[in-house]
């Protein structure tokens, strides 16, 4: 686990429909400590995904810089794992080989990468599905595979772009609880993008609210862990925090 620092980050691009330059991210600076879990929320078009894509190295920054443990990011790299909204699994590979893919690309021998893959599948309760193919799994199981596939490559920072948005509400709550459990065990540094205020508060230690490509608020989430929906759904402190975040998102 390593720290993530964003310093005066900006992204400007030419919009051919508007025939003008558009700034999607305005001078954002924030720090995520090693092993922290930080969510970013805000209305559509506020720059959340653009920010994540720059941190991942998929988009170049117009200005500013991104540092992982003090090292500047200049493109994609194994130090940053990404979990997308779509499951993005290789349909021709088994679950085991999907999870082992990162270690394979790093040159690990087959026996060792399968050992690592089984360790992470066990973490997500998926050992029984190791020899199955993605199309044989439910949406929730596929997304759990996506999460542990990213973790199996042991990235310094885990970037998650609305990873649970495409599953039903009950599955989503289960995945959120699974993610908090896995995070508590392994403590990866996580930056999590979401539209869901309750999800952000449930998962995180801090919630960043973006507005028009700028940081509007940085809200600490001081709720005890481990977290479970049965305990928090009617909790007064949780409701107060969620209401504060929602108020800021609406203001954005």
C-alpha positions, 0 to 999 in steps of 0.5 A: 500500500502506498500514498496517492497525491494529486497536485493542481491537476487540470484537464482541458479538451476541445469539444467539437460540438461546442467548438470550444475548449472545455475544462473538465478538471480545475486545479484539483489537489488532494492526498490519499494516505497509504491504506486509506479508503476515499470516495469521490461523489458529485453530479454527472459531468463534474469530472469524477471519471476524468479524474480517475482516468488521469490517475490510472494513466489513461488520460494525460493531464493538461497541468499538474501532477499525480504521485504514487508514493512520491513517484510521478505517474506518466501512464498506465502501470501495475502500481495502479489497479482499476476496477471498472463498472463493466465486469471486463473479464476475459470470457475465454479464461476461467475465473482462476486464470482471470485472477492470475492474469496480472501475476502472469504478465509480471512473469510469475510461473504458473504454479505461483500465479495460481497459488496467488489467484486461489488466495484472493478467490478465497478472500472473496469466497469464490474458490468453488468457482475457480474453474468456471467461465465468466458467462457461468457466473451471476453479475455479482460474482463476476464483479467480485472476480473483477475486484480480486483480479485487480487486488491479485496484482498487488497494486499500490493504489486501487482505483474503482469506477462505479464498480457496483452500479450495474448490479441489483440493489441487494447484490450491491449491498452484499458487494459493499459489505464484501469490499469493506471486509476485504479492505480491512484484511488487506488495507489497499489504498482505494479511490472509489468513484460513485454516484451513490451517497449512501455507498460512499459513506458506507465504504469510506473513511473520507468522501470528496465532493466534486463540483464543476471539476473542483473539490467542493468538500472533503468530509471525514467519515468517523463510523466504526468498522466492521460495517454492515448494512443491518447495523447502519441502515437506521444509525443516526450518525450514518444518516447525518453524514449521508444527509450532509454529503447529499446536501453538498452534492445537490449544491454542486 
